[in-house]
Amino acid sequence: MITIPGYIIQEELYFGDKSTVHRAEKDENTFIIKALRTDYPSITEISSFRQEYELLKSLNHPGLVKIVGIEKYKNSFVIIFEDIKGK
């Protein structure tokens, strides 16, 4: 599992070829964190990940999970989502 300063990772929700998704707690709130799996992602992978973040951030619909932000993580980034407690 990943370790991100300030977050307590509670569980792994998804483990895929390119990314992992975890539920985490910070300041008594829970979040969903998506991270790239590789320790040293290519510029193309980082660019695609940031584009995913920008696209998701621009969407505003009551049926979509909200983006909280993006944070630097080791040699890459993680996308932080609100946790709607779904499966």
Beta strands, then each sheet from edge to edge (+ up, - down):
strand 1: 8-15
strand 2: 19-26
strand 3: 29-36
strand 4: 67-73
strand 5: 76-82
sheet 1: 1+ 2- 3+ 5- 4+
end
